[in-house]
Amino acid sequence: MKKLLIPAAVVAIGAFGAGVYLSQQPAAAAYNVLNYVPSDTPFFAGQLTPFPIKDYIASAPKLVTPSDQAKLDALYESDEPGLHFVANLIKAYQDGLKDADLLVKTFGLSDQIRAYAYTLGWLPVIKLEVANPQAIWDLLDKNEQETGFEHKQGKIQDLAYRIYTITPPDEDEVVDVIVAQANGILTVTVKTRFVSEQLLATALGLEKVTAPISDTTLLTDIIKQHQFSDASVGFINHVEIIKGLTTTDGNQLARQLTEITKVENDNPFASLQTPVCHQEFTGIAKNWPRTAFGYTQMDISETESTLGFSAVIESKNAVILKALSSMRGFIPNYTQNFNDSVVATAIGLNVSELSNALTTIWGDLQKPAYQCQPLAELQSQIAANGQSIAMVGMSANMAAGLKGLSGALFDYSMSQTEPTQLDSFDALLAVHADNPLAIFNSIRMFSPELQQVNLSDDGKAISLKDLFPVPVALNINPKIAIKGKHLVIYNGTKGEQAAEKLGQEPLSANGLYQLSFDVNKMLTPFASATQLMSGESIADEMQFLMDYDARMNINLDINEQGIRFDSTVNNKSPQQ
């Protein structure tokens, strides 16, 4: 039903922070939000220090794409008042993304904010610090008057709140979005017939929980364990989620689901709520207890921002972690800095260990033999794939000694007189191996052209231009060589320089995957040539990307804590 779009817009009031992950510290000495967050919450995200939202928006002001505008226009085409209400809120948000001063004024924010997102069992709660509470009411009042989508008033204890019903009048189940303000905090949550007055009071910060997260060291422990900065922290608690699904009263989530299924007279979790399923699913959850996330870097000014973010799927399964770690290969330096290239990527993979690692993981997934039916069926499917694992191992033997593949486009330019022709092209492709000459000899068996190349491991380069048909328009002269432990194919001065530096790098097991790119460098030469060739202006979507001065670095790796994903994003204001 289309009216379910409304909560997203209302929640946007509290969750728009452009990637802001929410907070641990009390908003004021007399009011600590964490006193109202249960320690068994399935989900929590928080910002330890105030996020400089105004400077962040200023450093990357063009965050609204033409496709975003098209979706907004589609909402206005509807004749439903609720969707017009949504569209107005989105438009206010989009206008704020173009003007940081307008954003903080419209939503009543300080230049720096803290916010929180968590669940009380299944019930979502979003909280945001506000400096001018009246600005929120003025915004909502204005949109109600313009659209005819009106709220009802509610009150619990001494706190008045707004009720926005998002289900049609003829629906049996009524779903309300609740908006309230107290203690300088805006709260957005949901109300159904399964939300008791006590639960709503807790969500609105009127009644503390009996075992709050503030009485634990959980958040500081996560930061220390994963070396996050003290700016933010969050987690998804797999153990509590499994407890909620496999028991009827094991935690708040379980009790809520039990109440809902009793009323509905249908329990979709019945097959999981047996002693054996609870025991076996809990065992798996304890081996993979949590996904933790947080900032690793937060450098923000009005002209430039750099945010580092990490997420870790924690694991206590030593067998699988050891097997995954054994597959780690080589990630070269030239792929790791987004300032040095247009785009660069690397896959680190120790092919010699691939067969053993896959066999180990496959075997571990079959132990113990599960009795819980859903797990037993999954285990049976895994067992049936043993032949495929063996085939992968046999194929891997053909590339024994291979430690990784990488490549980068360092720079390129298009001709201003012949738009389909390259003026320059600096790039590098590399194969990293214990014996790169043996790898080359294996490759040349499949290429008649390469069979003419007598490559040696002395670092001398051989041109490939005369061996492979290269279109004149490409204007390239690729060369192949062995530099140290690396088989390289490069073009251009920057490509050659990078190949020489790479030759000095010894092989090491330092990662699994790496990607870095610069959006502006990637698109500007191509877009300019396209405009020159067509004689027409650049498409709106392309122009947006060209103006978006951003770089990103992505990394996937395995460590003793689990599977770790890291990313770093750098934005610069278009004025810079």
LINGI-V117036 format. One record per backbone hydrogen bond with DSSP energy under -1.0 kcal/mol. NH is the residue of the N-H (numbers start at 1). CO is the residue of the C=O. Records with the same first field share a line. If there is no record, write none. Layout:
BEGIN
NH: CO + CO
END
This chain:
BEGIN
4: 1
5: 2
6: 3
9: 5
10: 6
11: 7
12: 8
13: 10
14: 11
15: 11
18: 16
23: 46 + 115
28: 31
31: 28
35: 32
36: 33
37: 34
39: 211
41: 38
44: 235
45: 117
46: 233
48: 231
49: 231
51: 113
53: 51
54: 111
56: 52
57: 53
58: 54
59: 55
63: 61
69: 65
70: 66
71: 67
72: 68
73: 69
74: 70
75: 71
76: 72
77: 73
78: 75
84: 80
85: 81
86: 82
87: 83
88: 84
89: 85
90: 86
91: 87
92: 88
93: 89
94: 90
95: 91
96: 92
97: 93
103: 99
104: 100
105: 101
106: 102
107: 103
109: 104
113: 51
116: 127
117: 45
118: 125
119: 43
120: 123
123: 120
125: 118
126: 188
127: 116
128: 186
129: 114
130: 184
131: 108
132: 108
135: 132
137: 133
138: 134
139: 135
140: 136
141: 137
142: 138
143: 139
144: 140
145: 141
146: 142
147: 143
148: 144
152: 163
154: 161
156: 159
159: 156
161: 154
162: 179
163: 152
164: 177
166: 175
171: 168
176: 191
177: 164
178: 189
179: 162
180: 187
182: 185
185: 182
186: 128
187: 180
188: 126
189: 178
191: 176
195: 192
200: 196
201: 197
202: 198
203: 199
204: 200
205: 202
206: 201
209: 35
213: 37
214: 34
215: 212
216: 213
221: 217
222: 218
223: 219
224: 220
225: 221
226: 222
228: 223
229: 295
233: 46
234: 293
235: 44
236: 291
237: 42
238: 236 + 289
239: 289
241: 237
242: 238
243: 239
244: 240
245: 241
246: 242
247: 243
255: 251
256: 252
257: 253
258: 254
259: 255
260: 256
261: 257
262: 258
263: 259
264: 260
266: 261
270: 267
272: 269
273: 269
274: 272
278: 274
279: 275
280: 276
281: 277
282: 278
283: 279
284: 280
285: 281
286: 282
287: 283
288: 284
291: 236
292: 312
293: 234
294: 310
296: 308
297: 308
299: 306
301: 304
305: 571
306: 299
307: 569
308: 297
309: 567
310: 294
311: 565
312: 292
313: 563
314: 290 + 312
315: 561
316: 287
318: 316
321: 317
322: 318
323: 319
324: 320
325: 321
326: 322
328: 325
329: 511
330: 403
335: 332
336: 333
340: 337
342: 409
343: 409
344: 516
345: 407
346: 514
347: 405
348: 512
349: 403
350: 327
351: 349 + 402
353: 350
354: 351
357: 353
358: 354
359: 355
360: 356
361: 357
362: 358
363: 359
364: 360
365: 361
366: 363
367: 364
376: 372
377: 373
378: 374
379: 375
380: 376
381: 377
382: 378
383: 379
384: 380
385: 382
386: 383
389: 385
390: 386
391: 387
392: 388
393: 389
394: 390
395: 391
396: 392
397: 393
398: 395
399: 396
400: 397
402: 399
403: 432
404: 432
405: 347
406: 430
407: 345
408: 428
409: 343
410: 426
411: 426
413: 424
415: 421
421: 418
422: 473
423: 413
424: 413
426: 411
427: 491
428: 408
429: 489
430: 406
431: 487
432: 404
433: 485
434: 401
439: 435
440: 436
441: 437
442: 438
443: 439
444: 440
446: 443
447: 444
451: 447
452: 449
453: 450
455: 453
462: 480
464: 478
468: 464
474: 471
475: 472
479: 490
480: 462
481: 488
483: 486
486: 483
487: 431
488: 481
489: 429
490: 479
491: 427
496: 492
497: 493
498: 494
499: 495
500: 496
501: 497
502: 498
503: 499
504: 501
505: 502
510: 329 + 508
511: 329
512: 556
513: 556
514: 346
515: 554
516: 344
517: 552
518: 342
519: 550
522: 518
523: 519
524: 520
527: 523
528: 524
529: 525
530: 526
531: 527
532: 528
533: 529
534: 530
535: 531
543: 539
544: 540
545: 541
546: 542
547: 543
549: 547
550: 548
551: 570
552: 517
553: 568
554: 515
555: 566
556: 513
557: 564
559: 562
563: 313
564: 557
565: 311
566: 555
567: 309
568: 553
569: 307
570: 551
571: 305
572: 549
573: 303
576: 573
END
